[in-house]
Amino acid sequence: LPQGATAARIDYGVAGWGGVCPPQGDKPHRYIFTVHALKDKLTVPPDATAALTGYMINGNSLGKASFSAKYGRAKAK
């Protein structure tokens, strides 16, 4: 992360990025990525939940952009 940036706690209960990992052999899953332009630097504690962080982001957002991508994993041989 850039200097001064903070990784929020994700739904896995740890700070950082958990990545995508759909089950092998499933049809590709759709993932939506969203970035926000914020009015101010967020002041959330390091142990804040993903829900609280999302709430703070949405309340401080000037605008946002999203894109979706599909990803699947081939069945194991």
C-alpha positions in Angstrom: 0.0 0.0 0.0 1.1 3.6 -0.5 2.6 5.4 2.5 -0.3 6.7 4.7 -2.7 4.1 3.4 -4.4 1.6 5.7 -5.8 -1.9 4.8 -9.3 -2.3 6.3 -10.4 -5.5 8.0 -12.2 -7.7 5.5 -15.0 -10.3 6.0 -12.3 -12.9 6.7 -11.6 -11.0 9.9 -8.1 -9.8 8.9 -6.7 -6.6 7.4 -5.8 -6.8 3.7 -7.0 -8.4 0.5 -8.4 -12.0 0.6 -8.6 -12.4 -3.2 -11.2 -14.4 -5.1 -11.3 -18.1 -5.1 -14.4 -19.7 -6.5 -14.8 -23.5 -6.2 -13.0 -25.5 -8.8 -15.4 -26.5 -11.6 -18.0 -23.9 -10.9 -19.1 -21.6 -13.7 -17.2 -18.3 -13.5 -18.3 -16.1 -10.6 -18.9 -12.3 -11.1 -17.0 -9.9 -8.9 -17.6 -6.2 -8.6 -14.8 -3.8 -7.8 -15.7 -0.3 -6.7 -13.4 2.7 -6.0 -14.5 5.9 -4.2 -13.3 9.5 -4.3 -13.5 10.6 -0.7 -14.0 14.1 0.8 -11.7 13.6 3.7 -9.2 11.0 5.0 -11.1 8.3 6.9 -10.5 8.0 10.6 -11.5 4.4 11.4 -9.8 2.3 13.9 -7.5 -0.5 12.6 -9.9 -3.2 14.0 -13.0 -1.6 12.5 -15.3 -4.2 10.8 -15.8 -4.2 7.0 -19.4 -3.0 7.6 -18.3 0.0 9.6 -15.6 0.9 7.1 -18.1 0.6 4.2 -20.5 2.9 6.1 -17.8 5.5 6.7 -16.7 5.3 3.0 -20.3 5.7 1.7 -20.9 8.7 4.0 -17.7 10.4 2.8 -17.9 9.6 -0.9 -17.8 12.3 -3.5 -18.3 9.8 -6.3 -17.5 6.2 -7.2 -16.8 4.0 -10.2 -17.3 0.2 -10.5 -16.4 -2.5 -12.9 -17.2 -6.2 -12.9 -15.1 -9.2 -13.9 -15.8 -12.9 -14.1 -13.4 -15.5 -12.9 -13.6 -19.3 -12.6 -11.2 -22.1 -11.9 -11.1 -25.2 -14.0 -12.0 -28.6 -12.5 -9.0 -30.3 -11.0 -7.6 -33.2 -13.0 
